[in-house]
Every structure is written in structure tokens, then in C-alpha cells.
Amino acid sequence: MPFQYNITEGVPEGNVLNSIAALVAVLFNDGPILRVEEVEQFYRNSLVSIPWVEEAKQQHRSMFVICFDGDRLVGFKMGYQIKSKEFYSWLGGVRRIAGIEELHRNS
């Protein structure tokens, strides 16, 4: 199944935001190695305010490009408009996927 890409103006909500927040926590974590699924569960059951999400909500014309493999988040990139013809690419990441090298060889 090919990857699906979504472009969202503004901050995504619900499970998509939970998955992105979990991926950010795993990729930029200085502590023990975490699994994305474990962190997603934490965010689903929490009312914790996530600083970078709150900052993204304050930006003018924030945009997320989100990649899925089925219903599983593969990666994302977000940014926001800072001038009429200038866009700041701010935060992003891609999860490690078993077999991705094979996928690239066959595409």
C-alpha cells in the first residue's frame, strides 16, 4: 500500500495530533528509549498541554504535511507563514520503519 499524504492548515486534532506529539516525544527524548505507541497512549489519556502545540496554534497560517502508512503515522513536517511570501519550516520527523529500504529500492 502506498503512503498517503495529508496537508492540513492549522494544528490537527484528535488521534492525529496524539500520534504527532508521540513521535516528537520519541524523536527528541533525552531519557529512556520509548515506543511511539506507548507515548500515544499517554497523550490519549492526558490533558497535558504540549508547549510546541500551543506555540503552533499561535502562529499565522500554520501547516502540517502528514504521512501515513494505512492508519499509522510515518512522519510529518510543520511550519508557518512569517511574511506574505515567506514560510518557516519549523519541526518534523520520520519514524523508523522496518523494510523501508526495500520500499525505496522498489519505487
Kinemage of the C-alpha trace (Angstrom):
@kinemage 1
@onewidth
@group {chain A} dominant
@subgroup {mainchain}
@vectorlist {calphas} color= white
{ca met a 1} P 0.000 0.000 0.000
{ca pro a 2} L 1.464 3.406 -0.927
{ca phe a 3} L 1.902 6.117 1.656
{ca gln a 4} L -0.880 8.678 1.970
{ca tyr a 5} L -0.061 12.351 2.447
{ca asn a 6} L -2.346 14.946 4.015
{ca ile a 7} L -1.800 18.685 4.118
{ca thr a 8} L -3.589 20.373 6.998
{ca glu a 9} L -3.798 24.109 7.561
{ca gly a 10} L -3.826 24.661 11.301
{ca val a 11} L -2.989 22.178 14.026
{ca pro a 12} L -4.527 18.711 13.535
{ca glu a 13} L -6.720 17.349 16.303
{ca gly a 14} L -7.546 14.072 17.998
{ca asn a 15} L -5.611 10.907 17.271
{ca val a 16} L -3.537 12.558 14.521
{ca leu a 17} L -2.231 15.180 16.945
{ca asn a 18} L -1.646 12.476 19.583
{ca ser a 19} L 0.416 10.471 17.097
{ca ile a 20} L 2.462 13.523 16.055
{ca ala a 21} L 3.065 14.519 19.694
{ca ala a 22} L 4.156 10.966 20.489
{ca leu a 23} L 6.566 10.884 17.539
{ca val a 24} L 8.079 14.223 18.622
{ca ala a 25} L 8.462 12.927 22.188
{ca val a 26} L 10.219 9.781 20.967
{ca leu a 27} L 12.488 11.522 18.437
{ca phe a 28} L 13.572 14.363 20.711
{ca asn a 29} L 13.624 12.459 24.011
{ca asp a 30} L 16.767 12.722 26.137
{ca gly a 31} L 15.614 9.999 28.527
{ca pro a 32} L 14.980 6.290 28.087
{ca ile a 33} L 14.113 4.907 24.659
{ca leu a 34} L 10.359 4.977 24.186
{ca arg a 35} L 7.989 3.379 21.709
{ca val a 36} L 5.661 5.728 19.821
{ca glu a 37} L 2.669 3.545 20.742
{ca glu a 38} L 3.432 3.929 24.466
{ca val a 39} L 3.595 7.705 24.244
{ca glu a 40} L 0.429 7.852 22.111
{ca gln a 41} L -1.409 6.044 24.900
{ca phe a 42} L -0.129 8.613 27.403
{ca tyr a 43} L -1.389 11.537 25.309
{ca arg a 44} L -4.776 9.861 24.732
{ca asn a 45} L -5.277 9.638 28.499
{ca ser a 46} L -3.842 13.028 29.443
{ca leu a 47} L -4.848 16.664 29.464
{ca val a 48} L -1.192 17.757 29.405
{ca ser a 49} L -0.512 20.948 27.487
{ca ile a 50} L 2.246 20.396 24.923
{ca pro a 51} L 4.340 23.576 24.542
{ca trp a 52} L 5.162 23.220 20.829
{ca val a 53} L 1.478 22.513 20.035
{ca glu a 54} L 0.394 25.636 21.904
{ca glu a 55} L 3.037 27.639 20.043
{ca ala a 56} L 1.907 26.218 16.684
{ca lys a 57} L -1.667 27.278 17.438
{ca gln a 58} L -0.464 30.874 17.904
{ca gln a 59} L 1.342 31.063 14.554
{ca his a 60} L -0.172 32.643 11.464
{ca arg a 61} L -1.210 30.035 8.896
{ca ser a 62} L 0.472 27.009 10.409
{ca met a 63} L 0.521 23.988 8.124
{ca phe a 64} L 1.240 20.286 8.643
{ca val a 65} L 2.229 17.785 5.964
{ca ile a 66} L 1.478 14.360 7.408
{ca cys a 67} L 2.397 10.936 6.010
{ca phe a 68} L 0.551 7.728 6.862
{ca asp a 69} L 1.058 4.070 6.091
{ca gly a 70} L -2.546 2.906 6.469
{ca asp a 71} L -3.625 4.352 9.816
{ca arg a 72} L -0.068 4.512 11.192
{ca leu a 73} L 1.738 7.863 11.258
{ca val a 74} L 5.037 7.636 9.394
{ca gly a 75} L 6.178 11.237 9.618
{ca phe a 76} L 5.268 14.901 9.481
{ca lys a 77} L 6.614 18.358 8.778
{ca met a 78} L 5.121 21.568 10.081
{ca gly a 79} L 5.746 25.217 9.562
{ca tyr a 80} L 4.025 28.566 9.405
{ca gln a 81} L 3.870 31.782 7.409
{ca ile a 82} L 6.089 34.557 8.756
{ca lys a 83} L 5.699 37.085 5.897
{ca ser a 84} L 3.422 37.268 2.879
{ca lys a 85} L 5.876 35.255 0.745
{ca glu a 86} L 7.952 33.562 3.440
{ca phe a 87} L 7.226 30.241 5.134
{ca tyr a 88} L 9.210 28.936 8.104
{ca ser a 89} L 9.759 25.178 8.132
{ca trp a 90} L 9.830 24.507 11.849
{ca leu a 91} L 9.526 20.943 13.109
{ca gly a 92} L 9.329 17.476 11.639
{ca gly a 93} L 10.343 13.890 11.929
{ca val a 94} L 10.017 10.416 10.467
{ca arg a 95} L 9.689 7.162 12.393
{ca arg a 96} L 11.925 4.230 11.609
{ca ile a 97} L 10.031 1.592 9.650
{ca ala a 98} L 11.155 -1.987 9.139
{ca gly a 99} L 11.532 -2.714 5.441
{ca ile a 100} L 11.741 0.928 4.326
{ca glu a 101} L 14.975 0.244 2.404
{ca glu a 102} L 13.152 -2.414 0.361
{ca leu a 103} L 10.341 0.038 -0.344
{ca his a 104} L 12.826 2.615 -1.686
{ca arg a 105} L 14.619 0.050 -3.845
{ca asn a 106} L 11.320 -0.971 -5.457
{ca ser a 107} L 9.931 2.507 -6.067
